Structures are given as C-alpha cells and as structure tokens.
Amino acid sequence: MKSLLRRRRAIASSMVYSVLATALVFAFGMVAFGQNTTTATVATPQPQPKPSPAVLEPAVKDLRGITLGMTVDEVKSKLGKPLSQDDSGLYYSFSNSESAQIGLDSAGKVRTIATIYSGGDQNAPKFEDVFGPSVQVAASDNGRLYKMVRYPSAGFWIAYSKIGSDKNELTTVTMKRIGDN
C-alpha cells in the first residue's frame, strides 16, 4: 500500500513538473522568437459620423408679403379688405387672373397661404423663384409641374403646381405650417 501511495505521488509530481516545463518552454520560445506575450488588441472599426445633410433653407418666406403666423389685422393692413372672410380664412382677388386664399388657425393666425395665378398670368412666379436654383423638378410628359419641399428648420412646407399651357395655364403656390392639418 505504501508503494502504491509513493507511486501516485511520483506520478503527480512528475505531471506538475511536466506542466511547468511545458509552460517555461512555451514562454521562452515566445521571447526567443520576438513574440509579445501580451494579448493582442483587435482594432474595432469606429463608426464614421454620417455627413449631415445641408439644411435646406427656403428661397421664399412669404407670399404677397404675408407670412405664416400673422394676425388677421396684419394681413388686412398688407392686402386690404378681403373679398370674403370667415373664422377659417380670408379670400382675396387681386385681378381676373390672380387670387389668394389665407387659412387661419383657431387663434386667428395665418397657417396656410395659397396664391393662384390663372390664364398664363405673367406675374405668376417661376419654379426657380419659389425654390431657388438648387431644387430641381422634372416636368411630366404633358408639361405639368408639381413639387413640395419641407423646410423643418423654418417650420413650413411649400408646394408649387403648374398645369395647362399658355393662356390656359394655372399656377398655384401654397405655403403651410408643418403640423397643421
């Protein structure tokens, strides 16, 4: 029994020496061949910041001198007495070919402005006048144009529509606060 116990101790100690010897050989081999024993760090790619899109600024901030948020009295001082008026808005007719509809919110402030030009009115704004040269639109096959651009930083959107041709042309420009129904 004592011999069996000695034998087990001898085996255990030789195993310990064997493990230590292997570890030492491995460590010396790393140093001898210039290997770094510290753990290598893998460079994780850092997300690149997305380029922020240029803030689109409106080329037009009023229609016929009227801006969003004006009071009824301010509109009347600019445009005069409307042809028609109620709690929801005002309607103006400036000529046979030009009119404007002003929508009001519950506080009586301008929330929508729509100008309408008919009959090929020469005073009708061109697309570039409304949006500037940086905004592009493609005309449909029948010559119709429509474009709506949101200007979140300004708090409104503008839509431009042109249908018909020559003397039958109808152009509308609408400006409305974002968030209003």
ROSELO-926092 format. One line per 5 residues: their letters; for each residue x, y, z of N, C-alpha, C. Coordinates in nm, 3 decimals, always signed. Layout:
A	X:Y:Z:X:Y:Z:X:Y:Z; ...
REM end
This chain:
MKSLL	+0.081:-0.117:+0.000:+0.000:+0.000:+0.000:+0.087:+0.125:+0.000; +0.198:+0.122:+0.079:+0.287:+0.237:+0.081:+0.350:+0.257:-0.055; +0.377:+0.149:-0.123:+0.439:+0.163:-0.254:+0.340:+0.223:-0.355; +0.216:+0.187:-0.340:+0.114:+0.244:-0.429:+0.100:+0.394:-0.405; +0.106:+0.432:-0.278:+0.095:+0.573:-0.243:+0.215:+0.650:-0.295
RRRRA	+0.336:+0.592:-0.281:+0.455:+0.658:-0.334:+0.448:+0.673:-0.485; +0.398:+0.573:-0.547:+0.388:+0.573:-0.692:+0.295:+0.685:-0.741; +0.184:+0.702:-0.673:+0.088:+0.807:-0.710:+0.150:+0.945:-0.691; +0.223:+0.961:-0.579:+0.288:+1.091:-0.554:+0.392:+1.120:-0.662; +0.464:+1.018:-0.699:+0.566:+1.034:-0.802:+0.503:+1.073:-0.935
IASSM	+0.394:+1.010:-0.968:+0.323:+1.041:-1.093:+0.271:+1.184:-1.086; +0.212:+1.222:-0.974:+0.156:+1.356:-0.959:+0.265:+1.462:-0.969; +0.378:+1.438:-0.901:+0.485:+1.538:-0.907:+0.546:+1.545:-1.045; +0.555:+1.432:-1.115:+0.611:+1.436:-1.250:+0.514:+1.509:-1.345; +0.386:+1.498:-1.319:+0.288:+1.570:-1.401:+0.301:+1.721:-1.378
VYSVL	+0.321:+1.760:-1.251:+0.336:+1.902:-1.220:+0.462:+1.955:-1.287; +0.573:+1.878:-1.276:+0.697:+1.922:-1.339:+0.681:+1.928:-1.491; +0.610:+1.834:-1.544:+0.589:+1.830:-1.689:+0.511:+1.954:-1.737; +0.407:+1.991:-1.664:+0.326:+2.107:-1.700:+0.410:+2.234:-1.686; +0.487:+2.246:-1.577:+0.572:+2.363:-1.557:+0.678:+2.373:-1.666
ATALV	+0.737:+2.259:-1.700:+0.841:+2.258:-1.803:+0.782:+2.302:-1.937; +0.665:+2.254:-1.971:+0.599:+2.291:-2.097:+0.570:+2.440:-2.099; +0.522:+2.494:-1.989:+0.491:+2.637:-1.982:+0.618:+2.719:-1.997; +0.727:+2.677:-1.933:+0.853:+2.750:-1.944:+0.907:+2.745:-2.086; +0.899:+2.630:-2.149:+0.947:+2.619:-2.286:+0.865:+2.710:-2.377
FAFGM	+0.737:+2.711:-2.358:+0.649:+2.796:-2.439:+0.681:+2.943:-2.418; +0.699:+2.985:-2.292:+0.730:+3.125:-2.261:+0.865:+3.165:-2.318; +0.965:+3.080:-2.302:+1.097:+3.111:-2.358:+1.093:+3.115:-2.510; +1.015:+3.028:-2.569:+1.003:+3.027:-2.714:+0.941:+3.157:-2.765; +0.843:+3.210:-2.695:+0.781:+3.336:-2.735:+0.881:+3.450:-2.728
VAFGQ	+0.958:+3.452:-2.620:+1.056:+3.558:-2.604:+1.167:+3.544:-2.706; +1.212:+3.420:-2.727:+1.324:+3.395:-2.819:+1.288:+3.433:-2.962; +1.164:+3.413:-3.001:+1.124:+3.445:-3.137:+1.059:+3.583:-3.149; +1.071:+3.665:-3.047:+1.024:+3.804:-3.052:+0.874:+3.820:-3.045; +0.806:+3.723:-2.992:+0.662:+3.735:-2.980:+0.627:+3.810:-2.853
NTTTA	+0.526:+3.888:-2.860:+0.478:+3.963:-2.745:+0.381:+3.875:-2.670; +0.401:+3.864:-2.539:+0.316:+3.777:-2.461:+0.188:+3.847:-2.416; +0.178:+3.975:-2.442:+0.054:+4.044:-2.405:-0.053:+4.011:-2.507; -0.175:+4.021:-2.467:-0.284:+3.989:-2.559:-0.293:+4.097:-2.665; -0.311:+4.051:-2.784:-0.323:+4.144:-2.897:-0.462:+4.207:-2.895
TVATP	-0.467:+4.334:-2.923:-0.596:+4.400:-2.930:-0.634:+4.415:-3.076; -0.754:+4.380:-3.103:-0.804:+4.392:-3.239:-0.870:+4.528:-3.251; -0.827:+4.603:-3.349:-0.885:+4.735:-3.369:-1.027:+4.719:-3.423; -1.122:+4.767:-3.347:-1.260:+4.762:-3.394:-1.288:+4.889:-3.471; -1.348:+4.874:-3.586:-1.374:+4.993:-3.666:-1.472:+5.085:-3.593
QPQPK	-1.435:+5.210:-3.586:-1.520:+5.309:-3.522:-1.619:+5.361:-3.627; -1.744:+5.374:-3.587:-1.840:+5.426:-3.685:-1.803:+5.568:-3.725; -1.803:+5.590:-3.855:-1.773:+5.724:-3.906:-1.898:+5.809:-3.893; -1.882:+5.931:-3.849:-2.001:+6.016:-3.840:-2.058:+6.039:-3.980; -2.190:+6.027:-3.987:-2.255:+6.049:-4.116:-2.252:+6.197:-4.146
PSPAV	-2.220:+6.230:-4.268:-2.221:+6.372:-4.302:-2.363:+6.424:-4.291; -2.379:+6.531:-4.218:-2.514:+6.585:-4.202:-2.554:+6.656:-4.331; -2.677:+6.626:-4.374:-2.721:+6.692:-4.496:-2.732:+6.841:-4.473; -2.702:+6.915:-4.577:-2.711:+7.060:-4.565:-2.856:+7.097:-4.534; -2.872:+7.187:-4.444:-3.006:+7.231:-4.408:-3.060:+7.313:-4.524
LEPAV	-3.173:+7.268:-4.574:-3.235:+7.335:-4.687:-3.312:+7.456:-4.638; -3.275:+7.570:-4.687:-3.342:+7.694:-4.648:-3.434:+7.738:-4.761; -3.552:+7.787:-4.726:-3.646:+7.830:-4.829:-3.600:+7.957:-4.899; -3.626:+7.962:-5.029:-3.595:+8.082:-5.107:-3.704:+8.188:-5.085; -3.823:+8.141:-5.049:-3.939:+8.229:-5.027:-3.987:+8.210:-4.884
KDLRG	-4.009:+8.317:-4.814:-4.059:+8.308:-4.677:-4.193:+8.377:-4.660; -4.242:+8.434:-4.768:-4.374:+8.497:-4.766:-4.434:+8.487:-4.905; -4.565:+8.498:-4.912:-4.634:+8.506:-5.039:-4.717:+8.634:-5.037; -4.689:+8.721:-5.133:-4.755:+8.852:-5.143:-4.739:+8.933:-5.015; -4.627:+8.914:-4.947:-4.598:+8.990:-4.826:-4.660:+8.932:-4.700
ITLGM	-4.729:+8.821:-4.712:-4.794:+8.757:-4.598:-4.706:+8.642:-4.550; -4.684:+8.637:-4.419:-4.606:+8.528:-4.359:-4.694:+8.446:-4.267; -4.653:+8.323:-4.248:-4.724:+8.235:-4.156:-4.714:+8.293:-4.015; -4.824:+8.287:-3.942:-4.826:+8.338:-3.805:-4.879:+8.479:-3.793; -4.898:+8.549:-3.905:-4.954:+8.686:-3.898:-5.098:+8.681:-3.846
TVDEV	-5.140:+8.790:-3.787:-5.279:+8.800:-3.742:-5.366:+8.848:-3.858; -5.497:+8.837:-3.841:-5.591:+8.884:-3.943:-5.571:+9.032:-3.968; -5.552:+9.109:-3.862:-5.533:+9.254:-3.878:-5.405:+9.285:-3.957; -5.299:+9.209:-3.932:-5.174:+9.230:-4.007:-5.193:+9.199:-4.155; -5.269:+9.092:-4.184:-5.296:+9.057:-4.324:-5.375:+9.168:-4.390
KSKLG	-5.479:+9.217:-4.322:-5.563:+9.322:-4.379:-5.485:+9.451:-4.400; -5.389:+9.481:-4.312:-5.310:+9.603:-4.332:-5.219:+9.590:-4.454; -5.180:+9.465:-4.490:-5.095:+9.443:-4.609:-5.178:+9.437:-4.737; -5.289:+9.363:-4.732:-5.364:+9.334:-4.854:-5.498:+9.409:-4.866; -5.539:+9.473:-4.760:-5.667:+9.542:-4.764:-5.782:+9.451:-4.723
KPLSQ	-5.902:+9.497:-4.755:-6.022:+9.423:-4.718:-6.036:+9.300:-4.809; -6.060:+9.182:-4.750:-6.075:+9.062:-4.832:-6.211:+9.060:-4.905; -6.217:+8.987:-5.013:-6.342:+8.969:-5.085:-6.438:+8.885:-5.002; -6.381:+8.792:-4.927:-6.462:+8.705:-4.841:-6.380:+8.673:-4.716; -6.452:+8.659:-4.603:-6.383:+8.629:-4.477:-6.475:+8.553:-4.383
DDSGL	-6.420:+8.456:-4.312:-6.489:+8.389:-4.201:-6.383:+8.347:-4.100; -6.422:+8.270:-3.999:-6.327:+8.231:-3.893:-6.213:+8.142:-3.945; -6.236:+8.074:-4.058:-6.134:+7.982:-4.109:-6.038:+8.047:-4.208; -6.072:+8.167:-4.259:-5.978:+8.229:-4.352:-6.031:+8.349:-4.425; -5.944:+8.397:-4.516:-5.974:+8.515:-4.598:-5.950:+8.479:-4.744
YYSFS	-6.026:+8.543:-4.832:-6.007:+8.523:-4.975:-5.992:+8.658:-5.042; -5.887:+8.669:-5.125:-5.859:+8.793:-5.197:-5.858:+8.765:-5.347; -5.911:+8.859:-5.424:-5.900:+8.854:-5.568:-5.832:+8.984:-5.610; -5.712:+8.973:-5.663:-5.635:+9.091:-5.700:-5.659:+9.134:-5.845; -5.697:+9.037:-5.929:-5.726:+9.065:-6.069:-5.806:+8.945:-6.121
NSESA	-5.836:+8.947:-6.249:-5.907:+8.832:-6.308:-5.821:+8.707:-6.309; -5.690:+8.724:-6.293:-5.600:+8.609:-6.304:-5.517:+8.581:-6.178; -5.537:+8.659:-6.073:-5.458:+8.637:-5.952:-5.545:+8.649:-5.827; -5.534:+8.548:-5.740:-5.609:+8.549:-5.615:-5.525:+8.482:-5.506; -5.572:+8.496:-5.383:-5.503:+8.434:-5.271:-5.605:+8.388:-5.168
QIGLD	-5.577:+8.275:-5.109:-5.660:+8.224:-5.001:-5.571:+8.209:-4.879; -5.614:+8.268:-4.768:-5.537:+8.268:-4.644:-5.613:+8.183:-4.542; -5.553:+8.073:-4.498:-5.615:+7.988:-4.397:-5.570:+8.030:-4.258; -5.665:+8.029:-4.163:-5.636:+8.071:-4.026:-5.649:+7.955:-3.929; -5.571:+7.961:-3.822:-5.586:+7.861:-3.716:-5.692:+7.909:-3.616
SAGKV	-5.714:+7.835:-3.510:-5.818:+7.869:-3.413:-5.787:+7.999:-3.337; -5.661:+8.041:-3.336:-5.623:+8.165:-3.270:-5.632:+8.285:-3.365; -5.673:+8.260:-3.491:-5.686:+8.368:-3.587:-5.555:+8.409:-3.651; -5.458:+8.318:-3.651:-5.328:+8.347:-3.714:-5.315:+8.266:-3.842; -5.237:+8.320:-3.936:-5.219:+8.256:-4.066:-5.147:+8.123:-4.051
RTIAT	-5.208:+8.017:-4.104:-5.145:+7.885:-4.104:-5.121:+7.834:-4.245; -5.194:+7.889:-4.342:-5.179:+7.849:-4.482:-5.194:+7.972:-4.571; -5.112:+7.977:-4.675:-5.123:+8.083:-4.776:-5.119:+8.013:-4.912; -5.219:+8.040:-4.993:-5.220:+7.984:-5.128:-5.243:+8.098:-5.227; -5.152:+8.111:-5.321:-5.170:+8.210:-5.427:-5.199:+8.136:-5.556
IYSGG	-5.295:+8.188:-5.632:-5.342:+8.121:-5.753:-5.329:+8.219:-5.870; -5.265:+8.173:-5.976:-5.247:+8.254:-6.096:-5.305:+8.176:-6.213; -5.397:+8.236:-6.286:-5.462:+8.166:-6.397:-5.443:+8.242:-6.528; -5.476:+8.172:-6.636:-5.472:+8.234:-6.767:-5.334:+8.275:-6.814; -5.232:+8.206:-6.769:-5.097:+8.240:-6.812:-5.050:+8.374:-6.758
DQNAP	-5.096:+8.410:-6.638:-5.060:+8.538:-6.576:-4.908:+8.556:-6.576; -4.864:+8.668:-6.628:-4.720:+8.698:-6.635:-4.660:+8.723:-6.497; -4.746:+8.751:-6.397:-4.697:+8.773:-6.261:-4.677:+8.642:-6.184; -4.718:+8.531:-6.242:-4.702:+8.403:-6.174:-4.554:+8.374:-6.152; -4.518:+8.334:-6.031:-4.377:+8.306:-6.005:-4.331:+8.182:-6.081
KFEDV	-4.207:+8.182:-6.119:-4.145:+8.066:-6.183:-4.101:+7.970:-6.073; -4.082:+7.846:-6.111:-4.040:+7.743:-6.016:-3.914:+7.786:-5.940; -3.816:+7.840:-6.014:-3.689:+7.882:-5.955:-3.708:+7.999:-5.857; -3.810:+8.083:-5.882:-3.838:+8.195:-5.791:-3.882:+8.145:-5.655; -3.953:+8.033:-5.655:-4.009:+7.979:-5.531:-3.907:+7.895:-5.455
FGPSV	-3.833:+7.811:-5.526:-3.743:+7.717:-5.460:-3.594:+7.750:-5.472; -3.561:+7.840:-5.560:-3.420:+7.868:-5.583:-3.362:+7.770:-5.683; -3.238:+7.791:-5.724:-3.178:+7.708:-5.830:-3.136:+7.569:-5.783; -3.125:+7.544:-5.652:-3.074:+7.414:-5.606:-3.180:+7.304:-5.607; -3.307:+7.339:-5.610:-3.413:+7.238:-5.610:-3.456:+7.214:-5.754
QVAAS	-3.456:+7.088:-5.791:-3.491:+7.051:-5.928:-3.627:+6.983:-5.933; -3.693:+6.995:-6.046:-3.819:+6.927:-6.071:-3.821:+6.883:-6.216; -3.880:+6.770:-6.239:-3.894:+6.722:-6.376:-4.039:+6.742:-6.419; -4.057:+6.802:-6.533:-4.192:+6.820:-6.586:-4.243:+6.687:-6.637; -4.372:+6.664:-6.621:-4.431:+6.542:-6.675:-4.443:+6.556:-6.826
DNGRL	-4.483:+6.448:-6.890:-4.495:+6.448:-7.036:-4.593:+6.554:-7.086; -4.696:+6.583:-7.007:-4.794:+6.681:-7.050:-4.761:+6.823:-7.003; -4.640:+6.843:-6.951:-4.595:+6.976:-6.912:-4.631:+7.017:-6.770; -4.698:+6.934:-6.697:-4.734:+6.967:-6.559:-4.611:+6.964:-6.469; -4.611:+7.056:-6.375:-4.504:+7.061:-6.274:-4.569:+7.052:-6.137
YKMVR	-4.509:+6.975:-6.049:-4.552:+6.975:-5.910:-4.432:+6.939:-5.824; -4.417:+7.017:-5.718:-4.309:+6.988:-5.624:-4.350:+7.042:-5.488; -4.327:+6.964:-5.385:-4.347:+7.008:-5.248:-4.216:+6.988:-5.174; -4.172:+7.089:-5.102:-4.047:+7.078:-5.026:-4.077:+7.119:-4.883; -4.033:+7.035:-4.790:-4.049:+7.063:-4.647:-3.924:+7.135:-4.598
YPSAG	-3.947:+7.236:-4.516:-3.838:+7.312:-4.455:-3.857:+7.303:-4.303; -3.818:+7.191:-4.243:-3.840:+7.173:-4.099:-3.778:+7.283:-4.013; -3.660:+7.331:-4.052:-3.595:+7.436:-3.971:-3.675:+7.566:-3.975; -3.750:+7.589:-4.082:-3.832:+7.709:-4.094:-3.974:+7.684:-4.043; -4.013:+7.556:-4.028:-4.144:+7.522:-3.975:-4.257:+7.520:-4.076
FWIAY	-4.225:+7.513:-4.206:-4.331:+7.508:-4.306:-4.287:+7.432:-4.430; -4.385:+7.404:-4.516:-4.356:+7.346:-4.646:-4.414:+7.437:-4.753; -4.359:+7.424:-4.874:-4.408:+7.499:-4.989:-4.433:+7.401:-5.102; -4.547:+7.419:-5.169:-4.581:+7.337:-5.285:-4.601:+7.429:-5.405; -4.554:+7.382:-5.519:-4.567:+7.457:-5.645:-4.634:+7.366:-5.744
SKIGS	-4.737:+7.415:-5.810:-4.809:+7.337:-5.909:-4.834:+7.423:-6.031; -4.811:+7.365:-6.147:-4.836:+7.436:-6.272:-4.896:+7.336:-6.370; -5.017:+7.368:-6.419:-5.084:+7.281:-6.516:-5.133:+7.364:-6.633; -5.164:+7.298:-6.741:-5.211:+7.367:-6.860:-5.096:+7.424:-6.939; -5.131:+7.503:-7.039:-5.028:+7.564:-7.122:-5.076:+7.700:-7.171
DKNEL	-4.980:+7.786:-7.193:-5.004:+7.922:-7.246:-5.117:+7.994:-7.174; -5.223:+8.027:-7.245:-5.331:+8.108:-7.189:-5.420:+8.030:-7.093; -5.410:+7.897:-7.091:-5.491:+7.815:-7.000:-5.411:+7.771:-6.877; -5.294:+7.825:-6.862:-5.206:+7.782:-6.754:-5.260:+7.824:-6.617; -5.248:+7.733:-6.521:-5.288:+7.760:-6.382:-5.169:+7.728:-6.293
TTVTM	-5.123:+7.828:-6.218:-5.009:+7.810:-6.127:-5.056:+7.838:-5.986; -5.025:+7.747:-5.893:-5.055:+7.770:-5.752:-4.928:+7.753:-5.671; -4.914:+7.837:-5.572:-4.804:+7.827:-5.477:-4.869:+7.826:-5.339; -4.841:+7.722:-5.264:-4.901:+7.705:-5.132:-4.792:+7.694:-5.027; -4.811:+7.764:-4.917:-4.719:+7.760:-4.803:-4.803:+7.723:-4.681
KRIGD	-4.755:+7.625:-4.604:-4.832:+7.583:-4.488:-4.739:+7.544:-4.374; -4.783:+7.576:-4.252:-4.706:+7.536:-4.133:-4.702:+7.385:-4.123; -4.588:+7.332:-4.086:-4.575:+7.188:-4.065:-4.649:+7.154:-3.936; -4.727:+7.048:-3.943:-4.800:+7.002:-3.827:-4.946:+7.044:-3.827; -4.986:+7.136:-3.913:-5.126:+7.175:-3.922:-5.197:+7.082:-4.019
N	-5.320:+7.051:-3.986:-5.400:+6.965:-4.076:-5.463:+7.044:-4.186
REM end
